[in-house]
Amino acid sequence: MNDATATPMAQLVHRRWRDREAPDGDVIVFADGSLRVMDLLRTQPPGGSGDPRAESWQWLEILRATEWSTEDWVDVESTHAVHVHGGSRASAGESARHGSIGWVALTRDDGESTLEWLAVSRWSDPFREVALDDTALTAVSTAGRVWTFPRDAPQNVRITLAPGGRG
């Protein structure tokens, strides 16, 4: 992204990304500076047994903004996994200084890792694995949850339990 032609919000997002920081909370921040605040919902079927395999998880958008501010930023300095595919790079890790918050980013595989989008979830455990293909970025948390983010609509993430996951 050319900083000279970017909006002030996009410039802020890219500056913070270069400083390895992200907005605190359950959010997806996009390269154009827009922000989506999400709410992670867990449901059990009626009469659920408490078995994590019966749970359903959904990340719902509760707010969309093109101009926004945040008092707190988290560090995204700890990268646990990287995967490169087709000119893009998927990265995943944690913000250890802020309670082991999980984060996942899609960037260009260029010299500056130019940000496409970044998802942060204080409800996720850190991410330990990441994979990227033509349609999705898939990240596995240390708790065994598989987060499948469509590359072009990461807010539509699907969260499932990995085989052998503990929930």
KEKE-396444 format. One record per atom (N, C-alpha, C): residue number from 1; y, x, z; atom name. Coordinates in steps of 0.02 Angstrom, whole numbers. Layout:
N
NODE     k       py       px       pz    a
NODE   NUM        Y        X        Z   CA
...
//
This chain:
167
NODE     k       py       px       pz    a
NODE     1      -59       42        0    N
NODE     1        0        0        0   CA
NODE     1       62       45        0    C
NODE     2      109       29      -42    N
NODE     2      171       66      -48   CA
NODE     2      219       41        7    C
NODE     3      234       84       56    N
NODE     3      278       64      111   CA
NODE     3      347       42       88    C
NODE     4      369       67       31    N
NODE     4      436       50        6   CA
NODE     4      440      -23      -16    C
NODE     5      385      -51      -40    N
NODE     5      385     -120      -64   CA
NODE     5      351     -168      -16    C
NODE     6      324     -144       38    N
NODE     6      289     -187       85   CA
NODE     6      338     -226      129    C
NODE     7      316     -284      151    N
NODE     7      357     -323      198   CA
NODE     7      361     -285      265    C
NODE     8      410     -302      306    N
NODE     8      413     -269      372   CA
NODE     8      348     -278      413    C
NODE     9      317     -337      409    N
NODE     9      254     -347      446   CA
NODE     9      199     -302      418    C
NODE    10      194     -296      352    N
NODE    10      144     -253      323   CA
NODE    10      156     -180      342    C
NODE    11      220     -160      343    N
NODE    11      236      -91      363   CA
NODE    11      215      -79      435    C
NODE    12      227     -128      479    N
NODE    12      207     -122      549   CA
NODE    12      131     -116      555    C
NODE    13       94     -159      520    N
NODE    13       21     -158      523   CA
NODE    13       -5      -90      500    C
NODE    14       21      -65      444    N
NODE    14       -4       -1      418   CA
NODE    14       16       57      464    C
NODE    15       74       54      493    N
NODE    15       94      108      539   CA
NODE    15       49      107      600    C
NODE    16       36       49      628    N
NODE    16       -9       44      685   CA
NODE    16      -80       65      668    C
NODE    17     -104       47      608    N
NODE    17     -171       68      586   CA
NODE    17     -174      144      581    C
NODE    18     -124      175      553    N
NODE    18     -123      249      549   CA
NODE    18     -122      280      619    C
NODE    19      -91      244      667    N
NODE    19      -91      267      737   CA
NODE    19     -154      246      774    C
NODE    20     -201      214      738    N
NODE    20     -265      191      765   CA
NODE    20     -255      140      820    C
NODE    21     -214       89      804    N
NODE    21     -201       35      850   CA
NODE    21     -208      -32      814    C
NODE    22     -225      -84      853    N
NODE    22     -232     -151      826   CA
NODE    22     -205     -201      877    C
NODE    23     -185     -261      854    N
NODE    23     -162     -311      902   CA
NODE    23     -218     -328      951    C
NODE    24     -200     -338     1014    N
NODE    24     -248     -356     1065   CA
NODE    24     -266     -430     1058    C
NODE    25     -329     -446     1066    N
NODE    25     -351     -515     1064   CA
NODE    25     -407     -525     1015    C
NODE    26     -421     -586      998    N
NODE    26     -471     -604      948   CA
NODE    26     -433     -620      884    C
NODE    27     -427     -570      841    N
NODE    27     -384     -576      783   CA
NODE    27     -414     -543      721    C
NODE    28     -388     -565      665    N
NODE    28     -397     -529      602   CA
NODE    28     -327     -516      576    C
NODE    29     -311     -454      564    N
NODE    29     -246     -436      536   CA
NODE    29     -259     -409      465    C
NODE    30     -218     -433      418    N
NODE    30     -227     -416      348   CA
NODE    30     -175     -365      326    C
NODE    31     -189     -331      270    N
NODE    31     -145     -279      244   CA
NODE    31      -75     -304      230    C
NODE    32      -68     -368      212    N
NODE    32       -2     -395      196   CA
NODE    32       39     -411      259    C
NODE    33       10     -398      318    N
NODE    33       45     -410      380   CA
NODE    33       30     -477      412    C
NODE    34       -8     -519      378    N
NODE    34      -25     -584      407   CA
NODE    34      -77     -576      461    C
NODE    35      -79     -625      506    N
NODE    35     -122     -621      564   CA
NODE    35     -156     -688      574    C
NODE    36     -220     -686      591    N
NODE    36     -257     -747      608   CA
NODE    36     -286     -737      677    C
NODE    37     -269     -783      722    N
NODE    37     -295     -781      790   CA
NODE    37     -357     -826      791    C
NODE    38     -410     -800      821    N
NODE    38     -474     -835      819   CA
NODE    38     -497     -852      890    C
NODE    39     -544     -898      894    N
NODE    39     -575     -917      957   CA
NODE    39     -650     -915      946    C
NODE    40     -686     -877      986    N
NODE    40     -758     -870      979   CA
NODE    40     -792     -924     1022    C
NODE    41     -829     -968      988    N
NODE    41     -863    -1023     1022   CA
NODE    41     -938    -1012     1021    C
NODE    42     -969    -1024     1079    N
NODE    42    -1042    -1019     1084   CA
NODE    42    -1067    -1088     1102    C
NODE    43    -1117    -1112     1065    N
NODE    43    -1147    -1177     1080   CA
NODE    43    -1222    -1169     1088    C
NODE    44    -1250    -1213     1128    N
NODE    44    -1322    -1219     1138   CA
NODE    44    -1342    -1288     1114    C
NODE    45    -1401    -1296     1087    N
NODE    45    -1423    -1363     1069   CA
NODE    45    -1431    -1405     1133    C
NODE    46    -1425    -1472     1127    N
NODE    46    -1433    -1515     1186   CA
NODE    46    -1498    -1498     1223    C
NODE    47    -1493    -1492     1289    N
NODE    47    -1552    -1475     1329   CA
NODE    47    -1573    -1403     1318    C
NODE    48    -1525    -1360     1297    N
NODE    48    -1541    -1290     1281   CA
NODE    48    -1576    -1254     1338    C
NODE    49    -1620    -1210     1320    N
NODE    49    -1661    -1174     1368   CA
NODE    49    -1628    -1111     1394    C
NODE    50    -1569    -1094     1367    N
NODE    50    -1538    -1031     1386   CA
NODE    50    -1563     -974     1343    C
NODE    51    -1608     -987     1297    N
NODE    51    -1635     -936     1252   CA
NODE    51    -1580     -917     1202    C
NODE    52    -1560     -852     1200    N
NODE    52    -1507     -831     1154   CA
NODE    52    -1522     -846     1080    C
NODE    53    -1586     -852     1063    N
NODE    53    -1603     -867      993   CA
NODE    53    -1585     -938      973    C
NODE    54    -1575     -981     1023    N
NODE    54    -1556    -1051     1008   CA
NODE    54    -1481    -1060     1005    C
NODE    55    -1444    -1008     1024    N
NODE    55    -1371    -1013     1024   CA
NODE    55    -1343    -1010      953    C
NODE    56    -1285    -1041      947    N
NODE    56    -1247    -1037      885   CA
NODE    56    -1178    -1011      902    C
NODE    57    -1153     -964      863    N
NODE    57    -1087     -935      874   CA
NODE    57    -1044     -950      814    C
NODE    58     -981     -963      827    N
NODE    58     -934     -975      772   CA
NODE    58     -865     -949      792    C
NODE    59     -833     -914      747    N
NODE    59     -765     -889      759   CA
NODE    59     -718     -936      722    C
NODE    60     -678     -975      759    N
NODE    60     -634    -1025      730   CA
NODE    60     -562    -1001      729    C
NODE    61     -529    -1012      674    N
NODE    61     -458     -995      669   CA
NODE    61     -418    -1046      708    C
NODE    62     -374    -1021      754    N
NODE    62     -332    -1067      792   CA
NODE    62     -258    -1057      776    C
NODE    63     -240    -1002      743    N
NODE    63     -171     -990      726   CA
NODE    63     -168     -942      666    C
NODE    64     -122     -957      620    N
NODE    64     -111     -913      563   CA
NODE    64      -36     -898      561    C
NODE    65      -19     -834      553    N
NODE    65       52     -815      554   CA
NODE    65       67     -761      503    C
NODE    66      126     -764      475    N
NODE    66      150     -711      431   CA
NODE    66      202     -668      466    C
NODE    67      234     -696      516    N
NODE    67      280     -659      560   CA
NODE    67      255     -668      631    C
NODE    68      246     -616      666    N
NODE    68      217     -620      733   CA
NODE    68      236     -558      772    C
NODE    69      226     -562      837    N
NODE    69      236     -504      881   CA
NODE    69      182     -506      934    C
NODE    70      168     -449      962    N
NODE    70      119     -445     1016   CA
NODE    70      145     -394     1066    C
NODE    71      134     -410     1129    N
NODE    71      155     -363     1181   CA
NODE    71      106     -306     1189    C
NODE    72       43     -319     1173    N
NODE    72       -9     -269     1185   CA
NODE    72      -45     -250     1121    C
NODE    73      -58     -186     1115    N
NODE    73      -98     -159     1060   CA
NODE    73     -156     -121     1091    C
NODE    74     -213     -124     1059    N
NODE    74     -272      -87     1084   CA
NODE    74     -285      -27     1038    C
NODE    75     -314       23     1067    N
NODE    75     -333       82     1028   CA
NODE    75     -399       68      992    C
NODE    76     -402       87      929    N
NODE    76     -465       82      891   CA
NODE    76     -486      153      871    C
NODE    77     -484      196      922    N
NODE    77     -496      267      911   CA
NODE    77     -570      285      906    C
NODE    78     -614      246      936    N
NODE    78     -685      263      937   CA
NODE    78     -720      229      878    C
NODE    79     -739      268      828    N
NODE    79     -776      243      771   CA
NODE    79     -849      262      779    C
NODE    80     -893      211      780    N
NODE    80     -964      223      790   CA
NODE    80    -1004      222      725    C
NODE    81     -977      191      673    N
NODE    81    -1014      185      610   CA
NODE    81     -966      179      552    C
NODE    82     -986      208      496    N
NODE    82     -947      204      434   CA
NODE    82     -996      197      376    C
NODE    83     -978      155      327    N
NODE    83    -1019      148      267   CA
NODE    83     -971      140      208    C
NODE    84     -983      179      155    N
NODE    84     -941      177       95   CA
NODE    84     -980      144       38    C
NODE    85     -945      100        2    N
NODE    85     -977       66      -55   CA
NODE    85     -923       45     -104    C
NODE    86     -931       64     -167    N
NODE    86     -888       40     -221   CA
NODE    86     -814       49     -210    C
NODE    87     -792      106     -184    N
NODE    87     -722      119     -175   CA
NODE    87     -692       90     -111    C
NODE    88     -735       61      -68    N
NODE    88     -713       33       -4   CA
NODE    88     -751       67       52    C
NODE    89     -722       63      111    N
NODE    89     -753       94      170   CA
NODE    89     -753       42      226    C
NODE    90     -811       32      257    N
NODE    90     -817      -10      316   CA
NODE    90     -822       36      376    C
NODE    91     -784       21      428    N
NODE    91     -786       60      489   CA
NODE    91     -794       12      547    C
NODE    92     -827       34      600    N
NODE    92     -837       -8      658   CA
NODE    92     -840       35      720    C
NODE    93     -819        5      776    N
NODE    93     -820       43      838   CA
NODE    93     -799        2      897    C
NODE    94     -763       36      943    N
NODE    94     -741        3     1003   CA
NODE    94     -674       30     1027    C
NODE    95     -642      -10     1067    N
NODE    95     -582       12     1102   CA
NODE    95     -602       22     1174    C
NODE    96     -626       81     1190    N
NODE    96     -655       95     1256   CA
NODE    96     -603       91     1312    C
NODE    97     -542      108     1297    N
NODE    97     -490      105     1349   CA
NODE    97     -470       35     1369    C
NODE    98     -494      -13     1330    N
NODE    98     -474      -82     1342   CA
NODE    98     -534     -127     1356    C
NODE    99     -585     -100     1388    N
NODE    99     -642     -141     1407   CA
NODE    99     -696     -146     1354    C
NODE   100     -704      -96     1313    N
NODE   100     -756      -94     1262   CA
NODE   100     -751     -152     1213    C
NODE   101     -692     -163     1187    N
NODE   101     -679     -215     1137   CA
NODE   101     -705     -192     1070    C
NODE   102     -742     -235     1035    N
NODE   102     -769     -218      970   CA
NODE   102     -718     -229      914    C
NODE   103     -720     -185      863    N
NODE   103     -677     -192      805   CA
NODE   103     -714     -171      742    C
NODE   104     -693     -201      686    N
NODE   104     -721     -187      620   CA
NODE   104     -663     -186      570    C
NODE   105     -664     -138      523    N
NODE   105     -610     -134      474   CA
NODE   105     -639     -123      404    C
NODE   106     -605     -152      355    N
NODE   106     -618     -139      285   CA
NODE   106     -558     -103      257    C
NODE   107     -569      -43      230    N
NODE   107     -514       -4      201   CA
NODE   107     -534       20      131    C
NODE   108     -486       45       96    N
NODE   108     -500       78       33   CA
NODE   108     -529      146       50    C
NODE   109     -572      171        8    N
NODE   109     -600      238       19   CA
NODE   109     -554      288      -17    C
NODE   110     -492      290        6    N
NODE   110     -443      337      -21   CA
NODE   110     -425      387       33    C
NODE   111     -382      432       19    N
NODE   111     -364      484       66   CA
NODE   111     -334      459      131    C
NODE   112     -306      399      131    N
NODE   112     -273      373      191   CA
NODE   112     -311      315      223    C
NODE   113     -369      297      196    N
NODE   113     -406      239      220   CA
NODE   113     -359      178      225    C
NODE   114     -327      162      169    N
NODE   114     -279      107      166   CA
NODE   114     -312       42      188    C
NODE   115     -283        9      237    N
NODE   115     -311      -50      268   CA
NODE   115     -311     -110      220    C
NODE   116     -368     -145      218    N
NODE   116     -373     -210      186   CA
NODE   116     -369     -264      240    C
NODE   117     -413     -258      291    N
NODE   117     -410     -303      349   CA
NODE   117     -445     -270      408    C
NODE   118     -428     -295      468    N
NODE   118     -456     -269      530   CA
NODE   118     -470     -329      576    C
NODE   119     -532     -333      601    N
NODE   119     -551     -386      647   CA
NODE   119     -563     -355      716    C
NODE   120     -534     -386      767    N
NODE   120     -541     -363      836   CA
NODE   120     -564     -422      877    C
NODE   121     -615     -411      919    N
NODE   121     -638     -465      963   CA
NODE   121     -652     -439     1032    C
NODE   122     -613     -462     1079    N
NODE   122     -625     -442     1148   CA
NODE   122     -689     -472     1174    C
NODE   123     -718     -522     1139    N
NODE   123     -781     -553     1160   CA
NODE   123     -841     -518     1129    C
NODE   124     -830     -472     1084    N
NODE   124     -886     -436     1056   CA
NODE   124     -898     -372     1094    C
NODE   125     -960     -354     1101    N
NODE   125     -976     -287     1125   CA
NODE   125     -957     -239     1068    C
NODE   126     -952     -175     1084    N
NODE   126     -936     -127     1030   CA
NODE   126     -986     -133      973    C
NODE   127     -964     -114      914    N
NODE   127    -1008     -115      856   CA
NODE   127    -1039      -47      846    C
NODE   128    -1106      -45      834    N
NODE   128    -1142       18      827   CA
NODE   128    -1167       32      757    C
NODE   129    -1168      -19      715    N
NODE   129    -1191      -11      646   CA
NODE   129    -1145      -51      600    C
NODE   130    -1138      -27      538    N
NODE   130    -1099      -63      489   CA
NODE   130    -1128      -50      420    C
NODE   131    -1127     -102      378    N
NODE   131    -1150      -96      309   CA
NODE   131    -1102     -135      265    C
NODE   132    -1096     -113      203    N
NODE   132    -1049     -143      156   CA
NODE   132    -1084     -151       89    C
NODE   133    -1075     -209       58    N
NODE   133    -1098     -219      -10   CA
NODE   133    -1042     -253      -49    C
NODE   134    -1057     -280     -108    N
NODE   134    -1006     -309     -151   CA
NODE   134     -975     -372     -121    C
NODE   135    -1010     -407      -77    N
NODE   135     -986     -471      -52   CA
NODE   135     -971     -473       23    C
NODE   136    -1001     -429       62    N
NODE   136     -994     -436      135   CA
NODE   136     -993     -369      171    C
NODE   137     -961     -370      228    N
NODE   137     -964     -315      276   CA
NODE   137    -1005     -342      335    C
NODE   138    -1058     -307      352    N
NODE   138    -1101     -329      406   CA
NODE   138    -1099     -277      462    C
NODE   139    -1086     -301      523    N
NODE   139    -1082     -256      581   CA
NODE   139    -1129     -282      635    C
NODE   140    -1163     -235      669    N
NODE   140    -1209     -253      723   CA
NODE   140    -1180     -227      788    C
NODE   141    -1175     -272      837    N
NODE   141    -1147     -253      902   CA
NODE   141    -1201     -222      945    C
NODE   142    -1179     -188      998    N
NODE   142    -1227     -157     1044   CA
NODE   142    -1268     -211     1081    C
NODE   143    -1245     -273     1080    N
NODE   143    -1282     -328     1110   CA
NODE   143    -1333     -359     1062    C
NODE   144    -1335     -334     1000    N
NODE   144    -1383     -360      952   CA
NODE   144    -1360     -420      912    C
NODE   145    -1294     -433      911    N
NODE   145    -1267     -486      869   CA
NODE   145    -1249     -457      801    C
NODE   146    -1264     -494      748    N
NODE   146    -1248     -473      680   CA
NODE   146    -1189     -515      657    C
NODE   147    -1134     -481      642    N
NODE   147    -1073     -514      618   CA
NODE   147    -1069     -500      543    C
NODE   148    -1073     -553      502    N
NODE   148    -1069     -546      429   CA
NODE   148    -1002     -574      406    C
NODE   149     -957     -528      387    N
NODE   149     -890     -545      364   CA
NODE   149     -888     -547      288    C
NODE   150     -872     -604      256    N
NODE   150     -860     -603      184   CA
NODE   150     -801     -556      171    C
NODE   151     -808     -512      122    N
NODE   151     -755     -462      109   CA
NODE   151     -688     -494       96    C
NODE   152     -687     -549       59    N
NODE   152     -623     -579       40   CA
NODE   152     -600     -635       87    C
NODE   153     -640     -651      138    N
NODE   153     -621     -703      187   CA
NODE   153     -654     -688      254    C
NODE   154     -633     -633      286    N
NODE   154     -667     -613      348   CA
NODE   154     -662     -664      404    C
NODE   155     -614     -709      401    N
NODE   155     -609     -761      452   CA
NODE   155     -668     -808      450    C
NODE   156     -707     -808      397    N
NODE   156     -766     -850      390   CA
NODE   156     -829     -813      412    C
NODE   157     -822     -770      461    N
NODE   157     -878     -730      486   CA
NODE   157     -935     -774      511    C
NODE   158     -996     -751      499    N
NODE   158    -1057     -784      524   CA
NODE   158    -1087     -737      576    C
NODE   159    -1103     -763      635    N
NODE   159    -1130     -722      690   CA
NODE   159    -1199     -746      707    C
NODE   160    -1248     -701      703    N
NODE   160    -1317     -718      718   CA
NODE   160    -1346     -667      766    C
NODE   161    -1404     -681      792    N
NODE   161    -1439     -635      836   CA
NODE   161    -1485     -592      793    C
NODE   162    -1480     -526      800    N
NODE   162    -1523     -480      763   CA
NODE   162    -1594     -487      789    C
NODE   163    -1643     -475      746    N
NODE   163    -1712     -474      771   CA
NODE   163    -1717     -424      829    C
NODE   164    -1743     -448      883    N
NODE   164    -1749     -405      943   CA
NODE   164    -1685     -401      984    C
NODE   165    -1631     -437      963    N
NODE   165    -1568     -437     1000   CA
NODE   165    -1575     -470     1068    C
NODE   166    -1535     -448     1114    N
NODE   166    -1540     -475     1182   CA
NODE   166    -1491     -532     1195    C
NODE   167    -1444     -544     1148    N
NODE   167    -1397     -599     1158   CA
NODE   167    -1337     -578     1187    C
//
